[in-house]
Amino acid sequence: MADPRQRGQNPKRAGGDGAPDVYCSDEQDAFPVDVARWRSLALATLTYQGVRGGAELSLFFVDELAMSDLNLEHMGKTGPTDVLAFPLDGLDIVADGQGPGAVSRGPARPHPDPDDAPLMLGDVVVCPAVAHVQFSGHAGTYDDEIALLVVHGVLHVLGFDHAAPSEAAEMRSREREILETHHWRGPAPAGFRLEHLK
């Protein structure tokens, strides 16, 4: 079966008839965050990767304390990090309780169709304070660093990783494609140093 992450390949639409949606929240006030802009970039990343239907993603911008707590709880590491991604692996549908042994004796209804429920993709959490500290050694500007972290996090939610060199190369290539298409709308600026990402 073809990898649905490949450009031009569309995964099975498992999110119903709607369009993908991104819930975005800025929960810190130390650094400026253009919520509408980054929501739009996250949505463009989903669309670029072939996500169709009523899929949902959450994008949060948090302070260093909140990011440190998440990093310790979920990664076992101390201190804040730049971005964390929490993919949701499946879609749980609660049975409607019809048939023999059902609690309800009401009329039978069709079983829920997973294609009718929104597909919960997961959460991406970005720490603007960490982005501000590291942007000169990574993306070159604070704006480009936030863009890179948003795309990086969304790709992680969609199954990309960078543990092996081949995975890292694929992920970096995809990040650059998306940023050039949807962030810069042209070639990457000279100061952009994607190869320095962790």
WOGIKA-V968172 format. One record per pair of residues at least 12 apart in sequence whose C-alpha atoms are under 10 Angstrom apart, sorted by the first residue. I is the first residue (numbers start at 0). J is the second residue. Records with the same first field share a line. If there is no record, write none. Layout:
I = J / J
This chain:
3 = 48 / 49 / 50 / 157
4 = 45 / 47 / 48 / 49 / 50 / 154 / 157 / 158 / 159 / 173
5 = 47 / 48 / 49 / 173
6 = 47 / 48 / 49 / 173
7 = 47 / 48 / 49
8 = 47 / 48 / 49 / 50
9 = 46 / 47 / 48 / 49 / 50 / 51
10 = 48 / 49 / 50 / 51
11 = 49 / 50 / 51 / 52 / 114
12 = 49 / 50 / 51 / 52 / 53 / 54 / 113 / 114 / 118
13 = 50 / 51 / 52 / 53 / 54 / 90 / 112 / 113 / 114 / 115 / 116 / 117 / 118 / 119
14 = 50 / 51 / 52 / 53 / 54 / 55 / 90 / 113 / 114 / 115 / 116 / 117 / 118 / 119 / 120
15 = 51 / 52 / 53 / 54 / 112 / 113 / 114 / 115 / 116 / 117 / 118
16 = 51 / 52 / 53 / 54 / 114 / 115 / 116 / 117
17 = 51 / 52 / 53 / 54 / 115 / 116 / 117
18 = 42 / 46 / 50 / 51 / 52 / 53 / 54 / 55 / 117
19 = 42 / 43 / 45 / 46 / 50 / 51 / 52 / 53 / 54 / 55 / 56 / 117 / 118 / 119 / 120
20 = 38 / 39 / 41 / 42 / 45 / 51 / 52 / 53 / 54 / 55 / 56 / 57 / 117 / 119
21 = 37 / 38 / 39 / 40 / 41 / 42 / 45 / 54 / 55 / 56 / 57 / 58 / 120 / 122
22 = 34 / 35 / 38 / 41 / 42 / 55 / 56 / 57 / 58 / 59 / 122
23 = 35 / 36 / 37 / 38 / 39 / 41 / 56 / 57 / 58 / 59 / 60 / 122 / 123 / 124
24 = 38 / 57 / 58 / 59 / 60 / 61 / 124
25 = 58 / 59 / 60 / 61 / 62 / 125 / 126 / 127
26 = 59 / 60 / 61 / 62 / 65 / 126
27 = 59 / 60 / 61 / 62 / 63 / 65 / 126 / 127 / 128
28 = 60 / 61 / 62 / 127 / 128
29 = 61 / 62 / 63 / 127 / 128
30 = 60 / 62 / 126 / 127 / 128 / 130 / 131 / 141
31 = 127 / 128 / 141 / 142
32 = 60 / 127 / 142 / 145
33 = 142 / 145
34 = 58 / 59 / 60
36 = 146 / 182
37 = 58 / 145 / 146 / 149 / 150 / 182
38 = 56 / 57 / 58 / 59 / 149
39 = 181 / 182
40 = 146 / 147 / 149 / 150 / 153 / 177 / 178 / 181 / 182
41 = 56 / 57 / 58 / 123 / 146 / 149 / 150 / 151 / 152 / 153 / 154 / 181
42 = 55 / 56 / 150 / 153
43 = 150 / 177 / 178 / 180 / 181 / 182
44 = 149 / 150 / 151 / 153 / 154 / 157 / 173 / 174 / 176 / 177 / 178 / 180 / 181
45 = 120 / 150 / 153 / 154 / 156 / 157
47 = 173 / 176 / 177 / 180 / 181
48 = 153 / 154 / 157 / 173 / 177
50 = 120 / 157
51 = 118
52 = 114 / 115 / 116 / 117 / 118
53 = 114 / 115 / 116 / 117 / 118 / 119
54 = 116 / 117 / 118 / 119 / 120 / 121
55 = 117 / 118 / 119 / 120 / 121 / 122
56 = 86 / 87 / 118 / 119 / 120 / 121 / 122 / 123 / 153 / 156
57 = 84 / 85 / 119 / 120 / 121 / 122 / 123 / 124 / 153
58 = 84 / 121 / 122 / 123 / 124 / 125 / 149 / 152 / 153
59 = 82 / 83 / 122 / 123 / 124 / 125 / 126 / 149
60 = 82 / 123 / 124 / 125 / 126 / 127 / 128 / 145 / 149
61 = 81 / 82 / 124 / 125 / 126 / 127 / 128
62 = 79 / 125 / 126 / 127 / 128 / 129
63 = 78 / 79 / 80 / 81 / 125 / 126 / 127 / 128 / 129
64 = 78 / 79 / 126
65 = 78 / 79 / 124 / 126
66 = 78 / 79 / 80 / 81 / 82 / 83 / 124 / 125 / 126 / 128 / 129
67 = 79 / 80 / 81 / 126
69 = 83 / 124
70 = 82 / 83
73 = 85
79 = 126 / 128 / 129
80 = 124 / 125 / 126 / 127 / 128 / 129 / 130
81 = 124 / 125 / 126 / 127 / 128 / 129 / 130 / 131 / 132 / 133 / 144 / 145 / 148 / 152
82 = 123 / 124 / 125 / 126 / 127 / 129 / 130 / 145 / 147 / 148 / 149 / 151 / 152
83 = 122 / 123 / 124 / 125 / 126 / 148 / 149 / 151 / 152 / 153 / 155 / 156
84 = 121 / 122 / 123 / 124 / 125 / 149 / 151 / 152 / 153 / 154 / 155 / 156 / 157
85 = 120 / 121 / 122 / 123 / 124 / 152 / 153 / 155 / 156 / 157
86 = 119 / 120 / 121 / 122 / 123 / 152 / 153 / 154 / 155 / 156 / 157 / 158
87 = 118 / 119 / 120 / 121 / 122 / 156 / 157
88 = 119 / 120 / 121 / 156 / 157 / 158
89 = 118 / 119 / 120
90 = 113 / 114 / 116 / 117 / 118 / 119 / 120
91 = 113 / 116 / 118 / 119
92 = 110 / 111 / 112 / 113 / 116
93 = 110 / 111
94 = 110 / 111
95 = 107 / 108 / 109 / 110 / 111
96 = 108 / 110
97 = 109 / 110
120 = 153 / 156 / 157
121 = 153 / 155 / 156 / 157
122 = 152 / 153 / 155 / 156
123 = 148 / 149 / 150 / 151 / 152 / 153 / 154 / 155 / 156
124 = 148 / 149 / 152 / 153
125 = 145 / 148 / 149 / 152
126 = 145 / 148
127 = 141 / 142 / 144 / 145 / 148
128 = 141
129 = 144 / 145
130 = 142 / 143 / 144 / 145 / 147 / 148
131 = 144 / 145
134 = 147 / 191 / 192
135 = 190 / 191 / 192
136 = 190 / 191 / 192 / 193 / 195 / 196
137 = 190 / 191 / 192 / 193 / 194 / 195 / 196 / 197
138 = 187 / 188 / 189 / 190 / 191 / 192 / 193 / 194 / 195 / 196
139 = 188 / 189 / 190 / 191 / 192 / 193
140 = 190 / 191
142 = 182
143 = 178 / 182 / 183 / 187 / 188 / 190 / 191
144 = 191 / 193
146 = 174 / 177 / 178 / 181 / 182 / 183
147 = 171 / 174 / 175 / 177 / 178 / 182 / 191 / 193 / 196
148 = 174 / 196
149 = 174
150 = 173 / 174 / 175 / 177 / 178 / 182
151 = 170 / 171 / 173 / 174 / 196
153 = 174
154 = 170 / 173 / 174
155 = 170
159 = 171 / 173
161 = 196 / 197
162 = 197
167 = 194 / 196 / 197
168 = 194
171 = 193 / 194 / 196
172 = 193 / 194
174 = 193
175 = 187 / 191 / 193
